[in-house]
Amino acid sequence: MTFSAKSTFAIIHLTVLNKKEVLYPGNAYTILIRVENRGDAVSVEDLNVEIPEQWSLITQSFPEVLKKDGTGTVFITFKTPEKEQAGSFEVVVKLETEGEVVANEQLTFLIEQVHSIDLQVIGKPSQINGAGPYECEFLVTNTGNMSEVVQLKSRSASMSEQQLDLDAWESKAITLNSYASEQILSAKTLIVDLQATLESRDTQYSLNIPIPFFPTKTLKVDKYLRFPISISGSLLSFSGQRENVLSGRFNIKGRGHIDRRQKLLLSLIASGPNQFQQARFGQYDQYSIGLAARSFGELELGDFGVSISPLTEQSRFGRGVSYRQILGPMEFSAFKIKPRFFPDSDNIYGFKGRFAISDKMNLEANWVNKSNSLLEENPEAIIRSIASDYVSGKVSFSVEAAQSKYLDTDDYAIQTEIDYSDQSMQVSANFLYAGPEFKGYYRNSIFGSVRARYSLTDNISLSISGSQSEINPQQDTLSITILPKHTFASIGLQYKYSAKESFTFQVLQSRKKDRIYPVDFNYYDRLIQGSYYRRDDISDLSIDASYGKTRNFLIDLEEDQEGNSFRTIVLYGRQLLPRFRVGGQLEYINTNKFTDQRTNQKLLFYGARLNHRVGDKLSLSFDYRSNFPVDELYQPRSFIDGEVSYRWSPRQRLSASMGYALFPGTSDAKQFFFSGKYEQTLNVPLKKVLQLGSLSGRLIGNNGEKIAGVRISVADQEVATDLTGNFEFNDLPLGQNFVHLKAGSLSINEITKGSSPFAVDIKQDISQQIEIEIVKCGAIKGTIAFEEDQSTQSEAFVKKRPEIFLKVWNDSGTLFTKVDSNGTFQFLGLRPGIWKLAILDSGWSTNFRIDNTEEEIVLSANQEVILNFELKPKSRKLKFSKKTLKISLSND
């Protein structure tokens, strides 16, 4: 900026050399300004810098004289406050002479937005003793310079508020309530966590607080070897236009080891009767038993499912026998079954061998024989295959090639899958082909798909996918779903705004044809599609919309087949309470592809859902849907589904479900279904394997001593006393055990009345009782006064205070101490009772004496006994001789 001085012809121009547009709170900045005088020489008397309030000016300098056409430099350093709000601020620099502003510069700065919060714990229990509620208090502080909305959650506790509105540097205390479960029966550390997320940023802050937990009783060890069995009974009902059916069903399952060393594993299933004529339930009777041992292998008899490989026999249910054995890197299995519910197969048997070449690669060979029961001669089909799979860090693949022989016909099948993944690219592809006369799991089928995604940046990715499906599995299911012929290809671009929000744009084409006669759909789509997805801790939203051209091959005239299609689907869910969630869906279609007429259909489908859990015992769910598009009619359609489940104990559960649905292959009439089920888990005792006893006790404090939270251990087990001082140890080894109290968990100056540890004799199946009294400690203190000998005038003969040691003892132990330089001593933390004290002779008795060196003290609780002793020098006696001494002096 240019100014002219009043009394001169000076023209001064200011230019900022290093201006920063954005400043950070709490930092210091230096600004350099070049001063150019484009006129006469001038003297500068003052530099006036105007800065915002709370900012501090550290240094400043300016040229005092500006020569004609000369230059100089203005140098200023200032610091922004650490708690400065985000926004725009101005700094004005003025050069003055004779009270007149000869030049000034106005600088505008932006204070950078700071988004940050701080979490601190301000209250928590030092220790949790046994099951029950407890709480922690956290302080949430907005350490940024803008107002923030903070979302709070915790995996371990409930809280008073789940959302906070905090101004800059505002704090608020939050209380988290949690509960120590009765199921925790060993000492451990409980973690209370608080997670906070700024609504303005996808950044999460967390704080985990460890709190030591000690149970008040130990876990009861099961003394028996048990076999777990689950038993359930169901009442099944459905009603339709043609019939009403009411039936029952039972289900018994058991699986567990039947020996103490856990080498023999037994499994059994018994369920029935058949309900496969009821498509809703689709259940059949099953009776099977299995035995597994490490050395013997796995043997199964009865009704079970067989899975050999995708091409030979991927899923087959029947009645027979199977065996499996693993020997190092080799695995071998064999089976023979008579398929159930599928009339064209009589007996099927086969073998499978698998060898691990390394930890990354396996080889496999399979052989299956099937006999056709529909022909009198029962011709056999033989299917053979070889397979391999490889898994590495980024790449995995599997491949299987199979050949079948039936009568005079040979045919082939092949299946492969490939996956590749690194930080920027993911690719997966699979392909399956089975010839028209192939007799394996698939027949006359072709399927192929490829999916690839490449990350262009951290937020943008490109995806390509395509598939073709004409699948015809030859499996013995009870209700066969005939998949439509489907060809699909797409290319898309995804923008990931945050970890919770994304946008996707796709161009796609699809061909779909019904394989059920009469054909309900046969169309070809060319569409553009946009998708939006957002999910947070409370709600989720998904919106899909597509528009494009559709060719409907149900219409005879080719010129009438093409039309426009529009489809949008909205899904929304929201958590209203911590365990209560509701949601809904809305789908609108405007298309010509579901009719053999030229006109477009306008279709609207909607639905709702609800999920709610009450504690850990009760849960319920409900789903409703008005209808389904035509191209989804090949699969079961459920219009109403509801379920209630109540578990009133860990081993008992009652549930009920209902539905209103339509199933393909049954009729076009909707059917109402209901089922009620009761489940009971039994642990059947097989043999008593442990001989144990138990101990219960309590601490007694008659004068306000601490009895809660005291840690007690027996036989490597540790508990803490409850609020009333009670504790319990279950399943202790028989014989003599010792009860230890951890001294550090008692209050200062408190001790057990009796000597610790306390011996107890544990007997089988008997709960021993013990009471331990806590009392205040006593103390013995005193002095040993020292009397110096004043008779000796020579310093060399003065007797100094010697080192003196004392001890106290009784049946509970012995303690020692040393008299300090002031002649005082003390014994603290003594158990009430009779103590003996002695002053030890460490050599001091040669020159000193103490009249009484031993004392017996009766010490009471919370009593302090004072003893005083006197250390005296022994007197030196001069003896005079009666002899006459003659002394002569010589002059020599």
Stockholm file with secondary structure:
# STOCKHOLM 1.0

chainA/1-892         MTFSAKSTFAIIHLTVLNKKEVLYPGNAYTILIRVENRGDAVSVEDLNVEIPEQWSLITQSFPEVLKKDGTGTVFITFKTPEKEQAGSFEVVVKLETEGEVVANEQLTFLIEQVHSIDLQVIGKPSQINGAGPYECEFLVTNTGNMSEVVQLKSRSASMSEQQLDLDAWESKAITLNSYASEQILSAKTLIVDLQATLESRDTQYSLNIPIPFFPTKTLKVDKYLRFPISISGSLLSFSGQRENVLSGRFNIKGRGHIDRRQKLLLSLIASGPNQFQQARFGQYDQYSIGLAARSFGELELGDFGVSISPLTEQSRFGRGVSYRQILGPMEFSAFKIKPRFFPDSDNIYGFKGRFAISDKMNLEANWVNKSNSLLEENPEAIIRSIASDYVSGKVSFSVEAAQSKYLDTDDYAIQTEIDYSDQSMQVSANFLYAGPEFKGYYRNSIFGSVRARYSLTDNISLSISGSQSEINPQQDTLSITILPKHTFASIGLQYKYSAKESFTFQVLQSRKKDRIYPVDFNYYDRLIQGSYYRRDDISDLSIDASYGKTRNFLIDLEEDQEGNSFRTIVLYGRQLLPRFRVGGQLEYINTNKFTDQRTNQKLLFYGARLNHRVGDKLSLSFDYRSNFPVDELYQPRSFIDGEVSYRWSPRQRLSASMGYALFPGTSDAKQFFFSGKYEQTLNVPLKKVLQLGSLSGRLIGNNGEKIAGVRISVADQEVATDLTGNFEFNDLPLGQNFVHLKAGSLSINEITKGSSPFAVDIKQDISQQIEIEIVKCGAIKGTIAFEEDQSTQSEAFVKKRPEIFLKVWNDSGTLFTKVDSNGTFQFLGLRPGIWKLAILDSGWSTNFRIDNTEEEIVLSANQEVILNFELKPKSRKLKFSKKTLKISLSND
#=GR chainA/1-892 SS CEEECSSSCCEEEEEESSCCSEECTTCEEEEEEEEEECSSCEECCEEEEECCTTCEEEEEECCSEECTTCEEEEEEEEECCTTCCSEEEEEEEEEEETTEEEEEEEEEEEECCCCCEEEEEEECCSCEESSEEEEEEEEEEECSSSCEEEEEECSSCEESCSEEEECTTCEEEEEEEEEECTTCCSCEEEEEEEEEEETTSSCEEEEEEEEEEECSBCCCCCCEEEEEEEEEEEEEEEECSSCEEEEEEEEEEEEEESSTTSCEEEEEEEEECCCTTSTTTCCCCEEEEEEEETTTEEEEEEEEEECCBTTTBSCEEEEEEEEEEEETTEEEEEEEEEESSCTTEEEEEEEEEEEESSSSEEEEEEEEEEEETTSTTCCEEEEEEEEEEEECSSEEEEEEEEEEEETTEEEEEEEEEEEEECSSEEEEEEEEEECTTCCSSBCSEEEEEEEEEEESSSSEEEEEEEEEEECCBCCCCSSCCCCCEEEEEEEEEEEEEETTEEEEEEEEEEEEECCSSSCCCEEEEEEEEEEEEEECSSEEEEEEEEEEEEEETTSSSGGGSEEEEEEEEEEEEEEEETTEEEEEEEEEEEESTTSSSSSCEEEEEEEEEEEEEETTTEEEEEEEECCCCGGGTTSCEEEEEEEEEEEEETTEEEEEEEEEEECTTTCSSCEEEEEEEEEEEEEEEEEECCCEEEEEEEEEESSSCCCSSCEEEETTEEEECCTTSEEEEEEEESEEEEEEECGGGSCTTEEESSCSSEEEEECTTCEEEEEEEEEECEEEEEEEEECCCCSCCSGGGCCCCCCCEEEEEETTEEEEEECCTTSEEEEEEECSEEEEEEEECSSGGGTEECSCCEEEEEECTTCEEEEEEEEEECCCCCCCCCSCCCCCCCCC
#=GC SS_cons         CEEECSSSCCEEEEEESSCCSEECTTCEEEEEEEEEECSSCEECCEEEEECCTTCEEEEEECCSEECTTCEEEEEEEEECCTTCCSEEEEEEEEEEETTEEEEEEEEEEEECCCCCEEEEEEECCSCEESSEEEEEEEEEEECSSSCEEEEEECSSCEESCSEEEECTTCEEEEEEEEEECTTCCSCEEEEEEEEEEETTSSCEEEEEEEEEEECSBCCCCCCEEEEEEEEEEEEEEEECSSCEEEEEEEEEEEEEESSTTSCEEEEEEEEECCCTTSTTTCCCCEEEEEEEETTTEEEEEEEEEECCBTTTBSCEEEEEEEEEEEETTEEEEEEEEEESSCTTEEEEEEEEEEEESSSSEEEEEEEEEEEETTSTTCCEEEEEEEEEEEECSSEEEEEEEEEEEETTEEEEEEEEEEEEECSSEEEEEEEEEECTTCCSSBCSEEEEEEEEEEESSSSEEEEEEEEEEECCBCCCCSSCCCCCEEEEEEEEEEEEEETTEEEEEEEEEEEEECCSSSCCCEEEEEEEEEEEEEECSSEEEEEEEEEEEEEETTSSSGGGSEEEEEEEEEEEEEEEETTEEEEEEEEEEEESTTSSSSSCEEEEEEEEEEEEEETTTEEEEEEEECCCCGGGTTSCEEEEEEEEEEEEETTEEEEEEEEEEECTTTCSSCEEEEEEEEEEEEEEEEEECCCEEEEEEEEEESSSCCCSSCEEEETTEEEECCTTSEEEEEEEESEEEEEEECGGGSCTTEEESSCSSEEEEECTTCEEEEEEEEEECEEEEEEEEECCCCSCCSGGGCCCCCCCEEEEEETTEEEEEECCTTSEEEEEEECSEEEEEEEECSSGGGTEECSCCEEEEEECTTCEEEEEEEEEECCCCCCCCCSCCCCCCCCC
//
